[in-house]
Amino acid sequence: MLFARYLAVRKRTEWICAPLKTEDYVVQPVDFVSPPKWHLGHTTWFFETFVCKPYIPDYKEFDPNYSFVFNSYYETLGARVIRTDRGNLSRPSVEDIYIYRKYVDEAMAVFLNQGVITDPGLRDTIILGLNHEEQHQELLFTDLKYILGHNPLFPAYYQDRNIVEIQQPAIPLDPFLTIGEGIYKIGYKDKGFSFDNELGVHKVFLGEYSISRNLVTNGEYLEFIKDGGYQDFRHWHAEGWDWVNTHKTKAPLYWHFIDEKWFNYTLDGLQEVNEYEPVNHVNYYEAHAYAEWKGQRLPTEFEWEVAAPSLSYGKRWEWTESAYLPYPGFQRAEGAIGEYNGKFMINQMVLRGSSEVTSPEHSRITYRNFFNAHLNWQYTGIRLTI
């Protein structure tokens, strides 16, 4: 039932926010991190804008100013608060935003319980909205980690929240999986939901390659650090080397060298680095440099997709060596919905898989995540190919 799915998704967003103090909701330490209360408002604005206002007769908009406050990047829908100013929104208050969520949820409940949605376009928009909110649930985790991980007290976000530490992986007899040369179909082939950037099934030719069954661990990445990986320009793209020197980078995000030991901030607070966990919060520059240091490389997104059914994935988003580009025949939808993915197909790299903070059932082999090469606040890791 569509309403049951709607209710479950909306409740999970608030479950993620349940451990927060009021002050945690309003912090924006850097431009690419949004305050948690903005996520709560934006995901609500999506349903009000794309469902309630056009489809519910006599629907009364909660507050006309909220479209300006909670629009993210939809040029079609008019003016908006620029991303860097989201932290200046002391009003509306956290309390006001929860009232806003309740108001829209009550309207959606009445609407969805009236009967089966027969308009395929409307149903698709609602399902897109649910997947959109699930994306923001993951962003909530990553933004909260950045906010709390840059608090000088390193406060823990949660206790016993069902996201557990990863234990030492079993080492397979053959650490690499070999995929034979051939022509393979790429893209979303099923009948369920997918984003538009996954559509356009097409064939690609791949030469034989071998892809690691395991992600690079903290212990393996420590060897790169100890060998001077952040001090040797030979491993880095020129742009990556500029990034290292500009930011004085010596280790992944959230790592701290204290009393001759490496610690990293986790959602459980500051912990000694576990050498068996997959390395986390590395950007594309770091992933590429590590691969160069090992004498190996990152897989292309097509190599990853073909191998994925035989791999264990879902602990980290995995950088690929593929630029984020449209598939053959890609077409944007009409109106604001068409701004969802296509406008970002420039200067970004593709990541595949999912992470331990990805929402349940929000992972597909064909899912194409994408970020700028310098970003590392997402749960991003490394899988190697030879």
C-alpha positions in Angstrom: 0.0 0.0 0.0 1.4 3.4 -1.0 0.4 5.1 2.2 2.1 2.5 4.4 5.3 3.1 2.4 4.9 6.8 2.7 4.4 6.6 6.5 7.4 4.3 7.0 9.7 6.6 5.0 8.6 9.7 6.8 8.9 8.1 10.2 12.4 6.9 9.5 13.6 10.4 8.8 12.3 11.6 12.2 13.9 8.4 13.8 17.2 9.5 12.5 16.8 12.9 14.1 15.5 11.6 17.4 18.9 11.6 19.3 19.6 15.3 18.4 19.6 18.3 20.6 17.8 21.4 19.3 21.2 23.1 18.7 22.3 20.1 16.5 19.5 20.9 14.0 20.8 24.3 13.0 24.5 24.0 12.4 26.1 24.4 8.9 29.9 24.1 9.3 30.6 24.2 5.5 28.7 24.9 2.4 28.2 21.3 1.3 26.6 20.3 4.6 23.0 21.3 5.3 21.5 21.7 8.8 19.3 18.8 9.8 16.2 20.9 10.1 16.6 22.0 6.5 16.5 18.3 5.4 13.3 17.9 7.4 11.7 20.9 5.7 13.0 20.2 2.2 11.7 16.6 2.0 8.3 17.9 3.2 8.4 20.8 0.7 8.8 18.2 -2.1 5.5 16.5 -1.3 3.7 19.8 -0.7 5.0 21.2 -4.0 4.7 18.2 -6.3 1.7 16.4 -4.8 -0.4 18.5 -2.4 -0.6 21.8 -4.3 -1.3 20.4 -7.8 -3.4 17.4 -6.9 -5.4 18.0 -3.7 -8.4 20.3 -4.3 -8.6 23.4 -2.0 -5.2 22.5 -0.4 -4.0 25.5 1.6 -0.2 26.0 1.4 1.3 25.9 4.9 3.4 29.0 4.5 4.2 30.6 1.1 7.7 31.6 2.4 8.6 27.9 2.8 9.0 27.4 -1.0 11.8 30.1 -0.9 13.4 28.5 2.2 13.2 24.8 1.2 13.6 24.7 -2.5 17.0 23.2 -3.2 18.1 23.6 -6.8 14.9 23.7 -8.9 15.3 26.7 -11.1 11.9 26.1 -12.6 10.2 26.8 -9.2 11.8 30.2 -8.7 13.9 31.9 -6.1 15.4 30.1 -3.2 17.8 30.5 -0.3 21.3 29.8 -1.6 22.9 26.7 -0.1 25.6 28.5 1.8 22.9 30.5 3.7 20.9 27.5 5.0 22.8 27.8 8.4 21.4 31.4 8.8 17.9 30.2 9.0 17.2 30.5 12.7 13.6 30.8 11.6 11.5 28.8 10.9 12.3 27.0 14.2 12.8 23.3 14.6 9.4 23.2 16.3 7.8 25.0 13.3 9.3 22.5 10.8 7.9 19.5 12.7 4.5 21.2 12.7 5.0 21.6 8.9 5.8 18.0 8.5 2.7 17.0 10.4 0.5 19.3 8.4 1.7 17.9 5.1 1.6 14.3 6.3 -2.0 14.7 7.4 -3.0 16.1 4.0 -1.1 13.2 2.3 -2.8 10.6 4.6 -6.3 11.8 3.6 -5.3 12.0 -0.1 -3.6 8.6 -0.3 -6.4 6.8 1.7 -9.1 8.0 -0.7 -8.4 5.2 -3.1 -6.0 3.7 -5.5 -3.8 6.2 -7.4 -4.7 5.6 -11.0 -2.7 8.5 -12.6 0.7 6.9 -13.4 2.4 10.3 -13.5 1.2 11.1 -10.0 2.1 7.7 -8.7 5.6 8.0 -10.2 6.0 11.4 -8.5 5.0 10.1 -5.1 7.5 7.2 -5.4 10.2 9.6 -6.6 9.5 11.7 -3.5 9.9 8.7 -1.3 13.2 7.7 -2.9 14.2 11.4 -2.7 13.6 11.4 1.0 15.6 8.2 1.4 18.5 9.9 -0.2 18.1 12.7 2.3 18.1 10.2 5.1 21.6 9.1 4.1 22.6 12.8 3.8 21.3 13.3 7.3 23.7 10.7 8.6 26.6 12.1 6.7 25.8 15.7 7.5 25.3 14.9 11.2 28.6 13.1 11.3 30.3 16.1 9.8 28.6 18.5 12.3 29.4 16.3 15.3 32.8 15.2 14.0 33.9 18.9 13.9 32.6 19.7 17.3 35.7 19.9 19.5 34.1 17.6 22.1 33.6 14.8 19.4 30.1 13.9 20.9 28.6 10.6 20.0 25.5 10.7 17.9 23.9 7.5 19.1 24.1 4.5 21.3 22.8 1.1 20.1 21.3 2.4 16.9 21.7 -0.9 14.9 24.7 0.2 12.9 27.5 -2.0 14.1 31.3 -1.9 13.8 32.6 -4.0 10.9 34.6 -7.0 12.0 37.7 -8.6 10.4 36.6 -9.8 6.9 37.1 -13.4 5.8 39.9 -13.5 3.3 38.9 -15.6 0.2 41.3 -18.0 -1.3 41.4 -15.8 -4.4 41.2 -12.2 -3.4 40.4 -11.1 -7.0 37.4 -12.1 -9.2 38.3 -12.4 -12.9 35.7 -11.3 -15.5 36.1 -12.4 -19.0 36.3 -10.3 -22.1 33.0 -9.7 -23.7 30.0 -7.5 -24.5 27.8 -6.8 -21.6 24.4 -5.0 -21.0 24.5 -2.0 -18.7 21.6 -0.1 -17.2 18.4 -0.7 -15.3 16.5 -3.7 -16.7 13.7 -4.4 -14.2 10.2 -2.9 -13.8 10.5 -1.3 -10.4 11.7 2.2 -9.5 15.0 3.6 -10.8 16.3 7.1 -11.3 16.4 8.5 -14.8 20.2 8.3 -14.9 20.1 4.5 -14.8 17.8 4.2 -17.8 18.9 3.4 -21.3 20.1 -0.2 -21.4 23.0 -0.4 -23.7 25.9 -2.7 -24.5 29.6 -2.1 -23.6 32.7 -4.0 -24.6 35.0 -4.9 -21.7 38.4 -6.5 -21.9 39.3 -9.1 -19.3 39.9 -7.7 -15.8 40.2 -8.8 -12.2 38.4 -6.9 -9.4 39.0 -7.2 -5.7 36.5 -9.1 -3.7 37.2 -6.9 -0.6 37.4 -3.2 -0.1 40.6 -1.6 1.0 40.9 -1.6 4.8 42.1 1.0 7.2 45.1 -1.2 7.9 46.0 -1.3 4.2 45.5 2.4 3.8 47.7 3.0 6.8 50.6 1.5 4.9 50.0 4.1 2.2 50.2 6.8 4.8 53.3 5.4 6.5 55.0 5.1 3.1 54.6 8.8 2.5 51.6 8.6 0.2 50.5 12.1 1.0 53.9 13.5 0.4 54.7 11.9 -3.0 53.3 13.8 -6.0 53.8 10.8 -8.3 50.7 9.1 -7.0 48.3 12.1 -7.5 46.5 13.8 -10.3 47.7 17.4 -10.6 44.4 18.7 -9.2 44.5 16.1 -6.4 48.1 17.2 -5.5 46.9 20.8 -5.3 44.1 19.6 -3.0 46.6 17.8 -0.7 48.9 20.8 -0.4 46.1 23.4 -0.1 44.4 21.5 2.8 47.6 20.1 4.3 46.0 16.6 4.1 47.8 13.7 5.8 45.0 11.2 6.3 41.3 10.5 5.6 38.6 12.8 6.9 38.0 12.4 10.7 41.4 10.8 11.3 43.4 12.3 14.2 46.9 11.3 15.3 46.9 11.4 19.1 49.7 10.1 21.4 51.3 8.1 18.5 48.1 6.4 17.6 45.5 7.0 14.8 41.9 7.7 16.0 38.9 8.4 13.8 35.5 10.0 14.6 32.6 7.6 14.3 28.9 8.0 15.1 29.9 6.4 18.4 32.4 9.2 19.1 36.2 9.2 18.8 37.6 5.7 18.5 41.0 4.1 17.8 41.1 3.2 14.1 40.1 -0.4 13.5 42.5 -1.7 10.9 40.0 -4.3 9.7 37.2 -1.9 8.7 37.0 -0.6 5.1 38.7 2.8 4.8 36.1 5.5 4.9 35.6 9.1 3.9 38.3 9.2 1.2 37.7 11.3 -1.9 38.3 10.4 -5.5 41.8 12.0 -5.4 42.8 9.8 -2.5 41.2 6.7 -4.0 43.1 7.2 -7.3 46.4 8.0 -5.5 46.1 4.8 -3.4 45.4 2.7 -6.5 48.5 4.3 -8.2 50.6 3.5 -5.1 49.5 -0.1 -5.3 50.2 -0.4 -9.0 46.5 -1.0 -9.6 43.5 1.1 -10.6 39.9 1.8 -9.8 37.2 -0.1 -11.8 35.1 1.7 -14.3 31.4 1.9 -13.4 30.7 -0.7 -16.1 33.3 -3.1 -14.8 31.8 -2.6 -11.3 28.2 -3.3 -12.5 29.1 -6.4 -14.4 31.0 -7.8 -11.4 28.6 -6.7 -8.7 26.4 -9.8 -8.6 29.4 -11.8 -7.5 30.7 -9.2 -5.0 29.8 -8.3 -1.4 29.0 -4.6 -1.4 27.1 -2.1 0.7 29.6 -1.0 3.3 31.0 2.0 1.5 30.1 3.9 -1.7 32.9 2.8 -4.1 34.7 5.3 -6.3 35.0 4.4 -10.0 37.2 5.7 -12.8 34.1 6.9 -14.7 33.0 10.4 -15.2 29.3 11.0 -14.6 27.8 11.2 -18.1 24.4 10.4 -19.6 23.7 7.0 -21.0 22.7 6.7 -24.7 19.3 8.1 -25.3 19.0 9.9 -21.9 16.1 12.3 -21.8 15.2 14.8 -19.1 11.6 14.8 -17.9 9.5 17.9 -18.4 9.4 20.6 -15.8 11.1 20.8 -12.4 11.4 17.0 -12.1 13.7 17.1 -15.1 16.3 18.9 -13.0 16.8 16.0 -10.7 19.9 14.4 -12.3 20.7 15.5 -15.8 21.9 19.0 -14.9 24.7 17.6 -12.7 26.3 15.5 -15.5 29.5 17.5 -15.5 32.7 17.5 -13.4 31.6 14.6 -11.2 32.8 11.0 -10.7 30.5 8.0 -10.4 30.3 5.9 -7.2 28.6 2.5 -7.1 27.1 0.3 -4.4 25.8 1.8 -1.2 27.0 2.3 2.4 26.1 1.3 5.9 24.0 4.4 6.3 22.1 4.0 3.0 18.4 3.6 3.6 17.0 0.0 3.6 16.2 -1.3 0.1 17.7 1.8 -1.5 20.5 0.0 -3.2 20.7 -1.4 -6.7 23.5 -2.7 -8.9 22.6 -0.1 -11.5 22.4 2.8 -9.0 24.7 5.7 -10.1 25.7 7.9 -7.2 28.0 10.9 -8.1 30.1 13.5 -6.4 32.8 16.0 -7.1 36.3 14.6 -6.9 37.3 16.5 -3.8 34.3 15.6 -1.6 34.9 13.1 1.2 32.1 13.5 3.8 30.0 10.7 2.3 30.8 7.0 3.3 33.2 6.5 0.4 35.8 3.7 0.1 38.0 1.9 -2.4 37.8 -1.3 -4.4 40.8 -2.1 -6.7 41.0 -3.6 -10.2 43.9 -5.0 -12.2 
